[in-house]
Amino acid sequence: MTDPEEPQDDVAPAPSATVATDDETSDLPDEESDYGPPFSAKTFGGSFVWARGEQYVASVLRVKEGENVVVSTANRRDMNVMLTGGRAVLEVDDGSDSDRVELLPAAPVFIDPGKNYRLVAMTEVELFTVYSPMN
């Protein structure tokens, strides 16, 4: 991970985004991941569900520099994300207005299910997520 630099307001949005899932299988055809076990290879990097209960799912996402990931709220409630390393921008779109917020390490962010979110990795990043699955 790199040391934080001055915030950049001129980060251009990436043309497409990958949707992060809690599926513990790889979404890459016979490719090796840059991250070893327990991470599952993903097109954006890797993911690892480190805790799962009836009322919650907690996972770690590692996202490669320059990649962007849609933060899905489908079938989820009470979702929070927290950057643990690297630099990333969270794009927030509520349908009428959009905003870009640089995430800070160790500063949890509540993900409102009424908005659309996309994480843009300015450097390689690690992100913790926790949410309650909808039953």
Steps between C-alpha positions, in 0.01 A plus 500: 500500500620853439512795735214748468568794272313824450135440398443514125179659377575424135467122510304401190233235543579165346287401199360182652480338839503149640240400758647359820327186624538285807523193282811318618578364154732660250351698214820463298537210256797290618701809591711524808408775740747762610379407846535152640266306724267576664419761231292406197619652173277773359542715191564802725736315738380261770239443769481302821197444727659486844183475712144392427208464739122499475491877545820620328768442237847653531747498214827648382540631145837570346473720195783558253610854418289653224213252540150597601234296671127553535406476867182295478217546749284226344364267771697690764414742777696688766813490283821672606837515325838601638824561315791337681780584258570691182311789339153479350214724393140404566264630232147550636197548271152555642331526160488879490849593617838332523794555730857371528647447846854386571488223760723525803656196669320385817198727428189279453240617246132400508373387159146633447300244297317785324818613325744350249867466594820429312846465652788630286842375616760775466762259638472135596245498782360274767141553612298332774125459447232388743125475447184316598363274226132544411300188581 
